[in-house]
Amino acid sequence: MTAGRVRLADRRDLDLVTELWMTLAEHHVSLGDTFALRAGARDEVRALLAAQLRDPDAAVFVWERTSAGGDRERAHLTGLCIVRVDRAPPIHRVIERAEVTDLVVRKSARRQGIGAALLDAALAWVDERGVERVEVRVAAANAEGQAFWRSRGFGDLMDVLELHR
């Protein structure tokens, strides 16, 4: 594994977190037109991420590379994981659920345990809040993502069907 650590992101990380999120978006664009971004999307993404950094029901975790001497290298964020807690009307037994909305590791750093470490931090954060159910949405065409999530114990819940007209 690349030397580094998982930590919560803060507002000083906003530009780098936006860059990582855009990397994930670019990957999804390659999976189909459904994921195509509009012009100016980066600014909207940056604003949404800034809001998530302030939201007490969301956590943004990053993998921060460290140098050989153990110094932090803020400019070298290698991975990103965003998780949030949602509450539903009290009609079901379980009204809270967590959703891992985004997880990305730079291509050059994949298959080194960084994604797993980020997910473990997100799941610990969820556990601290007493939330039992965790969901993730992964594109059916995203074979790498499907394999990762299933290897971590996630399974089918619901099919999302679409119709293009």
Wavefront OBJ file of the C-alpha trace (Angstrom):
o trace
v 0.000 0.000 0.000
v 1.167 3.522 -0.734
v 2.359 5.235 2.432
v -0.454 7.395 3.681
v -3.496 7.660 5.858
v -7.232 8.200 5.738
v -8.499 11.445 7.216
v -11.556 13.646 7.057
v -11.308 16.296 4.375
v -11.679 19.942 5.286
v -12.387 23.135 3.349
v -8.689 23.522 2.497
v -9.002 20.290 0.471
v -11.914 21.514 -1.640
v -10.015 21.989 -4.906
v -8.284 18.606 -4.635
v -11.495 16.857 -3.610
v -13.217 18.428 -6.617
v -10.419 17.149 -8.858
v -10.789 13.622 -7.473
v -14.573 13.724 -7.900
v -14.137 14.862 -11.497
v -11.844 11.854 -12.060
v -14.709 9.632 -10.942
v -17.130 11.506 -13.194
v -14.822 11.080 -16.181
v -14.702 7.340 -15.518
v -18.493 7.207 -15.515
v -18.724 9.205 -18.743
v -16.846 6.342 -20.393
v -19.664 4.002 -19.276
v -22.409 5.759 -21.202
v -24.185 8.971 -22.160
v -26.323 8.844 -19.020
v -23.294 10.102 -17.100
v -22.298 12.925 -19.471
v -21.627 16.219 -17.690
v -22.904 19.630 -18.703
v -20.601 22.533 -19.427
v -19.686 24.228 -16.164
v -20.301 21.089 -14.115
v -16.992 21.476 -12.242
v -18.212 24.684 -10.557
v -21.484 23.011 -9.534
v -19.588 19.987 -8.229
v -17.289 22.244 -6.213
v -20.307 23.985 -4.640
v -21.977 20.649 -3.825
v -18.780 19.320 -2.256
v -18.366 22.504 -0.205
v -21.884 21.945 1.153
v -21.078 18.314 1.990
v -17.970 19.393 3.894
v -20.262 21.521 6.118
v -23.059 18.944 6.452
v -23.089 17.131 9.829
v -24.875 14.192 8.162
v -22.087 13.703 5.612
v -18.410 12.839 5.788
v -15.758 13.258 3.121
v -12.753 11.016 3.635
v -9.513 11.303 1.690
v -6.387 9.200 1.383
v -3.466 11.506 1.952
v -0.091 10.317 0.788
v 2.761 10.749 3.233
v 6.428 11.141 2.425
v 9.163 8.764 3.572
v 9.637 10.976 6.646
v 5.939 10.732 7.482
v 5.145 14.318 6.494
v 1.671 14.991 5.129
v 1.414 15.852 1.474
v -1.908 17.639 1.191
v -1.247 18.207 -2.505
v -1.239 14.437 -3.040
v -4.689 13.218 -2.214
v -4.957 9.803 -3.828
v -8.464 8.697 -2.935
v -11.872 9.983 -1.936
v -14.911 8.467 -0.224
v -18.114 10.351 0.548
v -20.816 8.957 2.832
v -24.020 10.471 4.152
v -26.900 9.537 6.410
v -30.449 9.915 5.111
v -33.660 9.720 7.089
v -36.979 8.536 5.699
v -40.513 9.095 6.975
v -41.231 6.676 9.829
v -43.209 4.129 7.834
v -40.576 1.366 7.826
v -38.831 -0.252 10.766
v -35.487 1.219 9.660
v -35.755 4.926 8.894
v -32.067 5.773 8.689
v -29.718 4.563 6.043
v -26.248 5.539 5.018
v -25.198 5.839 1.420
v -21.667 5.786 0.138
v -22.221 8.255 -2.671
v -18.729 8.317 -4.120
v -15.512 6.355 -3.905
v -12.536 6.850 -6.186
v -8.835 6.065 -6.110
v -6.471 7.486 -8.692
v -5.765 4.895 -11.364
v -2.032 4.814 -10.539
v -2.772 3.884 -6.904
v -5.476 1.244 -7.348
v -5.269 -2.327 -6.038
v -3.217 -1.240 -3.043
v -5.937 -1.293 -0.374
v -6.661 2.441 -0.471
v -10.297 2.016 -1.522
v -10.806 -0.566 1.225
v -9.214 1.741 3.815
v -11.436 4.629 2.731
v -14.541 2.433 2.871
v -13.555 1.111 6.305
v -13.311 4.702 7.581
v -16.717 5.517 6.094
v -18.280 2.403 7.653
v -16.760 3.249 11.050
v -18.282 6.735 10.750
v -21.657 5.122 9.966
v -21.299 2.764 12.944
v -20.590 5.726 15.254
v -23.974 7.111 14.244
v -25.759 3.847 14.956
v -26.917 3.386 11.368
v -27.360 -0.273 10.426
v -28.024 -0.131 6.687
v -25.521 1.067 4.110
v -26.227 1.384 0.408
v -24.136 2.164 -2.615
v -25.185 2.735 -6.195
v -22.869 1.321 -8.807
v -23.404 1.420 -12.547
v -24.219 -1.966 -14.042
v -21.539 -1.323 -16.706
v -18.882 -0.542 -14.081
v -17.308 -4.006 -13.810
v -14.442 -2.811 -11.616
v -16.824 -1.043 -9.240
v -19.217 -3.994 -9.157
v -16.354 -6.340 -8.246
v -15.076 -4.028 -5.490
v -18.448 -3.534 -3.801
v -19.399 -7.199 -3.997
v -16.000 -8.196 -2.557
v -16.842 -5.963 0.413
v -20.133 -7.772 1.076
v -22.574 -5.486 -0.746
v -25.307 -7.269 -2.677
v -28.284 -6.615 -4.881
v -31.153 -4.615 -3.425
v -33.091 -3.032 -6.251
v -32.802 -2.764 -10.012
v -33.028 0.702 -11.525
v -34.516 0.523 -14.997
v -34.373 3.334 -17.503
v -36.059 4.289 -20.731
v -34.460 6.690 -23.184
v -36.958 8.522 -25.343
l 1 2 3 4 5 6 7 8 9 10 11 12 13 14 15 16 17 18 19 20 21 22 23 24 25 26 27 28 29 30 31 32 33 34 35 36 37 38 39 40 41 42 43 44 45 46 47 48 49 50 51 52 53 54 55 56 57 58 59 60 61 62 63 64 65 66 67 68 69 70 71 72 73 74 75 76 77 78 79 80 81 82 83 84 85 86 87 88 89 90 91 92 93 94 95 96 97 98 99 100 101 102 103 104 105 106 107 108 109 110 111 112 113 114 115 116 117 118 119 120 121 122 123 124 125 126 127 128 129 130 131 132 133 134 135 136 137 138 139 140 141 142 143 144 145 146 147 148 149 150 151 152 153 154 155 156 157 158 159 160 161 162 163 164 165
